[in-house]
């Protein structure tokens, strides 16, 4: 089990949920493709940003979710993936926490 960085709570590798943000998002950026995907599906970016910041990394396998918890602890890049409609949305927070980007895998 990994500890929540800010509160010290024990988190399971499976759920990775926290009631408090685990890291700052920095400046928020979205690519045209990500904005179009969200618009076409009537989805709000805030939902995905909140899930990302609170340890719900979406469709990542357990090993990748655990890597994100390590990345939070040691200030590496944090990556989440969410299914929006029939497409995938990535949310990436840079290691220095200066920015978080919403983008499509094809825009990486």
N, C-alpha and C positions, 0 to 999 in steps of 0.2 A: 504494500500500500504506500501511496505517496501522500505527503502532507500538503495541504493547501498552503501556499507560500505566505499569504497574508494572515490567515486566521489560525494556522496550525492544526486545522481539522484534518482527520484522516479521510482520504478519498480513495475509492476503489478504482483500479485501472479501467474497469468496465464503464462506470458512470461518469467520472471526472467532473461532477457538478459542484459548484460552489455558490453560496448565497451572496458572496462579495466578488467583485472583479479580481481576477488573478494577475492582471497586468494592464498597463495603460495602452490605449490604442494609438495615441499620437494623432497626426493629421489623417483625416479620412479621405480616401481617394477611390473612385470607381471608374472602370473603363466603360467606353460606350457599349460594348457587348453586355457587360454586367448590368448596366442601367436598363438596357433594352429587355434583357431576360426578366428582371424584376418587374418592369412595367407590363410586359406581356402576360405575366402570371399574377398580377395584382399583389405582388409581394413587397414587403417593407424591409429595406436593408437593415433597419434598426434591430429587427428580430434576429437576423443572422450575426450581426456584430455583437449583440448581447450574448448569444449562445457561445460564440467564439471566445469572448472575454471571460465567460464564467465556466469554461472547461467542457462544454458540449461541442466536440469537434466534428460532429456530423457523421458522415459515412466512413470515417477512417477506421481501419482495423485496430484491434486493441494494442498491438505493438506500436503503431504510429501515434495513437493517442497517448501512450506512455512516453514516447519520444517527445511529444509536445509538453508533457509535464516536466520532463528534464529540461527542455528548451526554456520553459518559463523560469525554472530555478536558476539556470546558468546563463540566462539572457541570450538565447539563440532565437532564430526565426521560428514563429509559430504559424502552422498551416492548418486550416480546416477546409472541409469539403461538404457541401450540402446539395441535395437534389432539389431543384426548383422546377416543377413541372417534369418534363422529360430530360432536362439538361442539368449539368453540374455547375455549381458556383463555388469558386475558391475564395477564401478569405485569408490573407497573409499579413501578419504583423512582423515588421522588420526587427532584427535583433536589438537594435538600439532604441526600439519603441518610438521611433520618430514618425512612423506612419503605418497605416493599415490599408490594404488595397483589396477591393472586391473586383474579381476578374473571372473570365472564362478560361478553362484550361488551354484553349486554342490561342489565347492572348498572352500566354506566359512567355 
